[in-house]
Amino acid sequence: MGRAHVLVVEDEPDIANVLTDLLSTSGYEVTTTDSVFGAAALVRQLNPCAILLDLGLPFRPGTTLLAELKEDPRTADGPVLIISALPETLTEERRAQATAVLTKPVDLTTLLDAIQRACEGSVQAESQVISGHGSGGL
């Protein structure tokens, strides 16, 4: 059996690189993309155990990808963890569709724990809001 796969949708190269390094050294296979365009196709192709989604993406916000994934029966059940500096901009509907909402700066231990729970399928059905103001943040 291969390593669990995580898709990172993040437009800031420094953050994407930190996430890739963190997840790779933690045993995950990682694919990154910097835009919503094509991300849904990547989800269908890769079938990741978790998707880390930034909201503030260029051209189209991350919420458009979240809506697209949740409306498609092939991807509706996939865990989406939103990482945002402005989680209060999420509507209640979008917040409910997310597996977890992590507030930047995200504590790396908290982030890894949320990803592990998502990949193990043990995240509760209702969305969790997780503030990440600890040491070792992103």
Secondary structure in CASP SS format (residue, H / E / C, confidence):
PFRMAT SS
TARGET T0000
AUTHOR 0000-0000-0000
METHOD secondary structure of the structure
MODEL  1
M C 1.00
G C 1.00
R C 1.00
A C 1.00
H E 1.00
V E 1.00
L E 1.00
V E 1.00
V E 1.00
E C 1.00
D C 1.00
E C 1.00
P H 1.00
D H 1.00
I H 1.00
A H 1.00
N H 1.00
V H 1.00
L H 1.00
T H 1.00
D H 1.00
L H 1.00
L H 1.00
S H 1.00
T H 1.00
S C 1.00
G C 1.00
Y C 1.00
E E 1.00
V E 1.00
T E 1.00
T E 1.00
T E 1.00
D C 1.00
S C 1.00
V C 1.00
F C 1.00
G C 1.00
A H 1.00
A H 1.00
A H 1.00
L H 1.00
V H 1.00
R H 1.00
Q H 1.00
L H 1.00
N C 1.00
P C 1.00
C C 1.00
A E 1.00
I E 1.00
L E 1.00
L E 1.00
D E 1.00
L C 1.00
G C 1.00
L C 1.00
P C 1.00
F C 1.00
R C 1.00
P C 1.00
G H 1.00
T H 1.00
T H 1.00
L H 1.00
L H 1.00
A H 1.00
E H 1.00
L H 1.00
K H 1.00
E H 1.00
D C 1.00
P C 1.00
R C 1.00
T C 1.00
A C 1.00
D C 1.00
G C 1.00
P C 1.00
V E 1.00
L E 1.00
I E 1.00
I E 1.00
S E 1.00
A C 1.00
L C 1.00
P H 1.00
E H 1.00
T H 1.00
L C 1.00
T C 1.00
E H 1.00
E H 1.00
R H 1.00
R H 1.00
A H 1.00
Q H 1.00
A C 1.00
T C 1.00
A E 1.00
V E 1.00
L E 1.00
T E 1.00
K C 1.00
P C 1.00
V C 1.00
D E 1.00
L H 1.00
T H 1.00
T H 1.00
L H 1.00
L H 1.00
D H 1.00
A H 1.00
I H 1.00
Q H 1.00
R H 1.00
A H 1.00
C H 1.00
E H 1.00
G C 1.00
S C 1.00
V C 1.00
Q C 1.00
A C 1.00
E C 1.00
S C 1.00
Q E 1.00
V E 1.00
I E 1.00
S E 1.00
G C 1.00
H C 1.00
G C 1.00
S C 1.00
G C 1.00
G E 1.00
L C 1.00
END
